Amino acid sequence: MSTMSERLAPPAGGAAPRRAPGRQAAAVAAPRLIHAATAPALAICELSSGARSLSVRMLDGFRIWQGSEPLPLLPRGRVRALLKLLLLRRRRPISRPRLATLLWPDADADSARNNLHVSLHRLRRVLGPAACLHLSDEGYQLLTPGDAWLDTEQFVDHVDAAAHADEAGRTTEAIAQYEAALALYHRDLLEEGEFECALAAEAQALQARLAEALDRLSALHELRGHWHGCLHASLRHLRLDDCNEIAHQRLMRCYDQLGQVQMVEQQYLQCVQALRRRLEVPPRADTTALYRRIATRRAA
């Protein structure tokens, strides 16, 4: 298997990330790997623990670096989706039939297998020495010669660490971990104009973790009386789901605490309009009661 660091420092400023101090990948004896497909004539590569690390961003566009050098000419279309899928599921092999079904669900079995073979060959040419496609009895797996840093994995690690700290009552640590997670998530996994069914499950799972992080972070900020922090997290939560009444309620309480009375009414009206437009329902009773309670107190 590849030698990959479990946690590396997040990249900054759009550059390739650096390794976090104190965490080194363990050296593992490297298997000999066929770059792609099953043709015996394809080149063999050796995984080396001294090779340059691979850095991948998928939550801020799609970019890959080997060391400090960006990988040029990343593929488009199904080959791009194949690469993303292999990166996202790099911890275990994916069977050939599964890959073919995910990427070409409407094709017959023979056509899907042929399409997969061609796409793997194209992918091998794009990756070059940056990564290897390992074929075993279980299926295909993308292995990297050196360490690997993926923003998707780091995002999930930070959310998991935040939830653990939150459960243990370490609120300051939980807030810091949630903020670190949100700093990695700039855009969704599926890029604008990309409608790839093969990535739908992963994209939805990441969005769900984002919603979880935003909800809990805004709650912790409110608990601490960090009204601007709560405001920022709740506004971002609404950009993800403008019908989330908990976020609307938090924003009304934030504006109330910050003395922005007109914004309380505006937030309530935005809630009413979003629910009517998207779900054709009125706000919940507790949402309306909160608005009236704040409005009455401010009018007194």
Buried (B, 14 or more C-beta within 10 A) or exposed (E): EBBBBEBBEBBEEEEBBBBEEEEEBEEEEBEEBBBBBEEEEBEEBEBEBEBBBBBBBBBEEBBBBBEEEEBEEBBEEBBBBBBBBBBBBBEEBBEBEBBBBBBBEEBEEEEBBBBBBEBBBBBBEBBEBBBBBBBEEEBBBBBBBBBBBBBBBBBBBBBEBBBEBBEEEBBEBBBBBBBBBBBBBEEBBBBEEBEBEBBEEBBEBBBEBBBBBBBBBBBBBBEEEBBEBBBBBBBBBBEBBBBBBBBBBBBBBBBBBBEBBEBBBBBBEBBBEBBEEEEEEEBBEEBBEBBEEBBEEEEE
